[in-house]
Amino acid sequence: MSGAGSTSSVALRPWPAPTKDVIPPYELHPLVDRLAIERGGGYLRPITEKSLQDQIDAGKCVEAEIVHGVEKSPKNDAPTRQERFDEIATTQQKMFASLNWAGFYASNALDLVAQLLSTDTARNLDASFTKGYKSMEVPKGSFGLHREPPPDTLDERDEQERRQEKEKKQQLVARGSRMEALEWSTNCFLKAASQLEGEVRRESTYWNEVISISEKGWPLQRFRREARNSPFAVRYGFPEASDHFKARGLAPLRMDKDGGIILDPALALKPKTLRVRLSDNGKDVGTSCLSAQGLSTDVAVEKSIQLARDSLFEEEIYHEMSLETRKLLAYGVELRNSVIQILVPGSNQGISSRKILIDCIPRDDDALGYQNQPDDWLAQNVAEALRLLLNHEHRMRLFRRSQLPLPLTQKKEARSSPPLLRTLIAILGHLNAVDSLQAYLFRLAGTLNSAGLTVSLHTTRETSWVRLTNMILESERKDLAAIDQLLEVFSKPFSGSATLSLPSSELQSEKITIATRTYIGPPSFGAEYKVTLPPSIISVLNISQDMAREFKFSSVDEVKSYLNWILSLDLSHSLIKQQYGRRATNMSKEPRVSIFDKDGKRGSYKDVAVHITDGRLSAAVVNNDPSGNVAAQHEFSWEGTTERRPFKDVLKSWLG
């Protein structure tokens, strides 16, 4: 072992290998495995540099027998190449034989395990069997596995008793399980039947209420397909309403737990109503009452729908009037504290100042209580008129949409608000204008008749109202309902007429005609009066026949003043001149005539002045001497009292 001592000082270092001899990773792993086998089949973790150095120092790097064998065996004892090949072939056959047996045992074990597991029908183990086993066609589940203790460790009698006891327990458990399953099934059936009965009762209640709503005339429509508890919705709004109120007129009919209908939260709000009040000098003298709430036989949901419909309609009226107030400020219309205030035409001239107050309040407001005021009827008529006008506007929108459309243009047609307040103001203004004029004419006619001057007076407040029946019967618009034709009259200018015969006309053929036209819009923007004069007055005024015989006025006071002057001219220039003939001389266009008086040697002229003021007729005589001195003056007046003294007799007593 002299060589061992010489190697104790040898340092083991890897020889630097060239780049082409570097071991790749896929060849390194087999080398590591072979090294582990050479080191005794263990792990390489305990191999350190120190342990290798110790083995080198101790001479344990190789087996002693191998070292001795190498030293003792001569070089000529090495096996030949053919021997080595034969040894390798023999070893290979042994390895193949061992591998075939190992594969045979493994495939049999796999087939056995798969056959044992095939008792479970839920598993599909066809791919786990080998081809040879499949060719044998062994039924699946034919093998079983049961673990039992060895037979020699237990007594057969005890084992038999235990098995019988176990079988009894299993039978009891199976019976109890079946009874429990049957009881559970019964409870499930009873629960399902009860639930089905509840669902049927719930659906029946819901559909009965839906049918009841449909039979009352409310239109229904599908709401949404995915809405299970509200398949239908009721359309309670008006289809021709404005866009804002049309969108609010649809409410889903939801189903509650008992099958009843739950209305939309919008319908659960407090219903509102339109309130109209009449105020004189700040004191209410009339209030409109609530609208009808339907029949008492209606169910709660139908009442709620009707109240919601009425409330929506009342809110739309108030909304449209609120928008309309912006254009009617010049007519005394104001919006203060959510109350529309309308000054009644003609009321600001007298002592009392009458206003119409319109607002929208909840139906359960205490202010709607019955107060029995004197002008409640008038306030109620105003409220009903506003409702009729908006309803008429809805029908007219539908009528206009059903007509042939206009040619297409780039200009979009503007949708104006319905004339609610304008119509109301026009009616009030027209009635005030016509009534004030007619009251004066009646007073004037009474005064003239009391003076022995026979005059005739015929008045009409509205000409279209007089011939309204004939207008509807003779109308060519058969596609428009009669009620709409009736209400359409209120959207047109109002016209009234009055005819008064002249006092100088014995046959009453000469008449003065006064036409009153009222319209809240261009060109008049209110009441306008047109006076038409007869030919006799035209000749008195010395007006050419080519000139207009019609004169327009904008106020009642102007018409009164003009009529007073015209009638005074007729009495002085026509009636007195007819009575005194050549003795009468017209000195001017004033209602004054000079009459020659034969009293005295030379005679004198007496001026007779006739004046009509505020329905009062007065006549006065003034004596004018040639020297210019004014003599005594006679005067008499008529005011339409029962004591009558003829006008001609009074003049005859003065002038002879």
Secondary structure, DSSP 4 states (H G I P E B T S, - for coil): -HHHHHTTT----PPPPPGGGPPPHHHHHHHHHHHHHHTTS--STT--HHHHHHHHHHT-SS-HHHHHHHHHS-GGGSPPHHHHHHHHHHHHHHHHHHHHHHHHHHHHHHHHHHHHHTTSTT---GGGS-HHHHHHTPPTT---------TTSS-HHHHHHHHHHHHHHHHHHHHHHHHHHHHHHHHHHHHHHHHHHHHHHHHHHHHHHHHHHHHTT--EEE--TT-SS--EEEE-S-TTS-HHHHHTTEEEEEE-TTS-EE--GGGGSPPEEEEEEEEETTEEEEE--PPP---TTS-HHHHHHHHHHHHHHHHHHHHHHHHHGGG-GGGTEEEETTEEEEEPTTTTSSS--EEEEEEEEETT-GGGS----TTHHHHHHHHHHHHHHHHHHHHHHHHHHHSPPPPP-SSPPP-PPP-SHHHHHHHHHHHHHHHHHHHHHHHHHHHHHHTT----EEEES-HHHHTHHHHHHH-S-TTS-HHHHHHHGGGSPEEEEEEEE-TT-TTS--EEEEEEEEESSTTTSEEEEEEE--HHHHHHHT--TTS-SEEEESSHHHHHHHHHHHHHHIIIIIIHHHHHGGGEEE-SSSSEEEEEE--SSS-EEEEEEEEEETTEEEEEEEEE-TT--EEEEEEEEE-S-S----HHHHHHHHH-
